[in-house]
Structures are given as structure tokens and as C-alpha cells.
Amino acid sequence: MPFEKTKKIWMDGALVDWDDARIHVLSHTLHYGSGVFEGIRAYPTDRGPAIFRLTDHMRRLHQSAHLLMMKVPFTVQELVDATKETIRANDVESCYIRPLVYLGYGEMGLNPLPCPVNVSIALWPWASYLGDEGVRNGVRLQVSSWRRMDPNVMPVAAKGTGIYVNSSLAKVEAIKAGYDEAILLNTLGYVAECTGENLFTVRDGVISTPPTSSGALDGLTRASVMTIARDLGYPVVEAKLLRSDLYLADEAFLTGTAAEIVPMRSVDDRQIGDRGGDPGPITKEIQAAYFDAVYARNPKYSDWLEYADE
């Protein structure tokens, strides 16, 4: 999706103009994909921009870097403060935020340890990743021919830049085949996740999602939705899912920071549920509760929000 330029990007402790946020062509991460990132959203509220689970995201950024043996040169709190500073400098009410930890210029070769570690934080206004129509009415998905990588091949618990080549291949395959999104199975044939979202099914009132041991990212939106669903009185379980479980679900939906909460209309041209593919009542209830949380309309979840003016 195209994005709108903002004024400033934070790079290694300083705000620079958008067009001046550059790196050298021989930066290590550009060649070998050994970087980590996060996706975060800030929403407009009466108090100004509210950033959803900002500290949790920056904590996970550090964890991803640890998995790749990268030492982030800024603390979690310093990155939290830098994000708020960048939002204020760009004077935006809502935005998507992309922190990136990458290996910079100075060393080449497969040993990354001598490389300098750099950090940037960019942000811009961005609509829902799968489109407003998808959020309202759902999306069509395809089970990809590409498999989610085994965790002993790559540390899929990390949001690593190079790891997402796997997702990109599946995404392109789905788009070229006329679908909106792809679902990745792991090497044992169980459902892992979509290319950039976690996945949930609803059957007989029980909400299920693949465990992280199946290759699913431990998503923060995923965790938030599990909390919301339980608060609404629904049983939520982590369970290994086969593709046939997707076909037979009463409802199904995706979760992710960029996508938010998106109903699934069909998988492999098999309609989800008996409503003509339209979103189901449980999906819509969870979706509404999630948006109440991120827009600061429900004080029950106020701990999930941090404000740019703090």
C-alpha cells in the first residue's frame, strides 16, 4: 500500500527530515536480511494520539533482536520516548509506526557480530492494511503452497526482516491468484498464521487460534483479542488447526496491528459459515470491543494505551 510522507524520522537518537533518512548501499541488513522491526498504531482520542501497547511492542523489539544476537543500543524506555517525540514532531493524530533495528555499514560477510547496530522510527498515516472494505465485510483467503518455516530453520518468534521473505512469497502468490491474503501451514501441515496476521476460528461458540509452537507469531493484537474475547464470556483455546478446520468454521477472522480485526469470508473458495460469507456475530462483537479499546472508549483497557503527550 502506498504511504503518505510525514516530516521527520527518528534515527539513532536524532530527528531527521524524511528525505534525509538514508543508509549506505553496503549496509549489512540490506544484503543479509538480519534486522528486526515492529508495527505499532496510534489512534486519535480526545486526549490526542493514543499508542496501542507501545511499551509491549518495544519490549518485543528487544526480544526479537536478542533472538538474532543483536544488541539494541537504546533501552525500551528510550524507544518509547523516541516514538512519542516522533509523533509530536510530525503533528499527526493517528499513524502507523515502524521501528527498525538494522545492521549498518562497516562490515561485510556472514558474521554480523562486528557490525554497528542502528535504529530508526518512522511513522505515517495508514488505513487498515487489508482495506476498509475488508474490515467491514471480510476477505478471501488461499492456503499457500509455501510453508511456514520450521523454528529450527529460522527463529520465527522474531519479527525479523529476512524472515518475512517467506510471507512475501505467499502474499504474492495469493494476490496473483485473485485472493486478498494467504494462510501458511507449517511443515507438519498445521495452520500457522497468515502472511502478516494471526488467525482465529469460531466453532460452536469456542474461539481457537494456533499456538506459537505451530509457527504463529505471539502477536500483541492476538493477545489483546484473546483477553477481550474472554472478558466477553467466550472460551478461547490455543489449538492445532488443520486446513479443514478453517473450511468448517462457523466464523473466522484475522488479527494484526496493520490489519486490525478482519473477518474471513472464505478459504480456498469455501465460504465461511452460513451467512453468505458475511462476518459473524462473535467476530463483529470482538471487532467492536477492540476498536472501543484502541480509541479509548472503554476504560477497562486504558492500560493498553500510552499518549504522545506523556
Buried (B, 14 or more C-beta within 10 A) or exposed (E): EEBEEBEBBBBBEEBBEEEEBEBEEEBBBBEBBBBBBBBBBBBBBEEBBBBBBBBBBBBBBBBBBBBBEBEBEBEBEBBBBBBBBBBBBBEBBBBBBBBBBBBBBEBEEEEBEEBBBBBBBBBBBBBBBBBEEBBBBBBBBBBBEBBBBEBEEBBBBBBBBBBBBBBEBBBBBBEEEEBBBBBBBBBEEBBBBBBBBBBBBBBEEBBBBBBBEBBBBEBBBBBBBBBBBEEEEBEBEBBBBEBEBBBEBBBBBBBBBBBBBBBBBBBEEBBBBEBEBBBBEBBBBBBEBBBBBBBBEBEEBEEBBBBBEE
